[in-house]
Amino acid sequence: MEKQDDKKRGGQGGRGGGRGGNKRREVREPREYDQKILDLSRVTRVTAGGKRMRFRVCLIIGDHLGQVGYGVTKGADVQISVEKAVRAAKKKLMRIPLINETIPFAVKAKFGASEIILMPAPKGTGLKAGGAVRSVLELAGVPNAVSKILGSSNKINTVKATFDALHQLKNATSTLQRKKVTTKVE
């Protein structure tokens, strides 16, 4: 009797598997931000019981429309650390001011031994940037800019210096807008 039932089900052992079958597929929602893993490294901490391995991820997210953020986190597994980095990056999202498809003015920023210079570029120049700075500006949606990395080329410090520079842009443009508003009122 059991063999006849197996033949009716196609010999799948009653699990509903087989080719095609009734697989429940997770429907992924489209991501609101593109993400790029800049640095993935295995880090080890020596404890009394031995060594404890974890994974450190430096990740950048952006929407190509002027918003960008970064996250540096550690986790027991690569997937866990990537998810943590995405959450951290969403908390550090910032909007970049763009004027004529480039940044408004040149800025210089330093973090640790990494120093970067970001400069505006005329339309059609494209991104002339290297390393981590290029990744940040691409995900931010800056079509034309020139940059130079001075000192250390450590990816994490370069990203942090880049965000310091972009933060200077944001602060300066907001103060300029406030000054224009106050002069118009007077």
Long-range contacts (C-beta under 8 A, 24 or more apart in sequence): 32-63, 33-61, 33-62, 33-63, 33-67, 33-69, 33-89, 33-90, 33-139, 34-61, 34-62, 34-63, 34-64, 34-139, 35-59, 35-60, 35-61, 35-86, 35-89, 35-139, 36-60, 36-61, 36-135, 36-139, 37-82, 38-132, 38-135, 38-155, 38-156, 38-159, 39-155, 39-156, 40-78, 43-74, 54-81, 55-81, 56-81, 57-81, 57-82, 57-84, 57-85, 58-85, 58-155, 58-156, 58-159, 59-85, 59-86, 59-89, 60-89, 60-132, 60-135, 60-136, 60-139, 60-159, 61-86, 61-89, 61-90, 61-93, 61-139, 62-136, 62-138, 62-139, 62-140, 62-141, 63-139, 63-141, 64-138, 64-139, 64-140, 64-141, 65-141, 66-95, 66-96, 66-97, 66-98, 66-140, 66-141, 67-93, 67-94, 67-95, 67-96, 67-140, 68-93, 68-94, 68-96, 68-136, 68-139, 68-140, 68-166, 69-93, 69-94, 70-136, 70-159, 70-160, 70-163, 72-156, 92-163, 94-163, 94-166, 94-167, 94-170, 95-170, 96-140, 96-141, 96-142, 96-166, 96-169, 96-170, 97-169, 97-170, 97-173, 98-141, 98-142, 101-142, 101-143, 101-144, 102-142, 102-143, 102-144, 102-145, 103-142, 103-145, 103-169, 104-169, 104-172, 104-173, 105-169, 105-172, 107-165, 107-166, 107-168, 107-169, 108-165, 109-161, 109-162, 109-164, 109-165, 109-168, 110-151, 110-161, 110-164, 111-157, 111-158, 111-160, 111-161, 111-164, 112-152, 112-154, 112-157, 112-160, 112-161, 113-151, 113-152, 113-154, 113-157, 114-149, 114-150, 114-151, 114-152, 114-153, 114-154, 114-157, 114-158, 114-160, 114-161, 115-149, 115-150, 115-151, 115-161, 116-147, 116-148, 116-149, 116-150, 116-158, 116-161, 116-162, 116-165, 117-147, 117-148, 117-150, 118-145, 118-146, 118-147, 118-162, 118-165, 118-166, 118-169, 119-145, 119-146, 119-147, 120-144, 120-145, 120-146, 121-145, 121-146, 131-155, 131-158, 132-158, 132-159, 132-162, 133-158, 133-162, 136-162, 136-163, 136-166, 137-162, 140-166
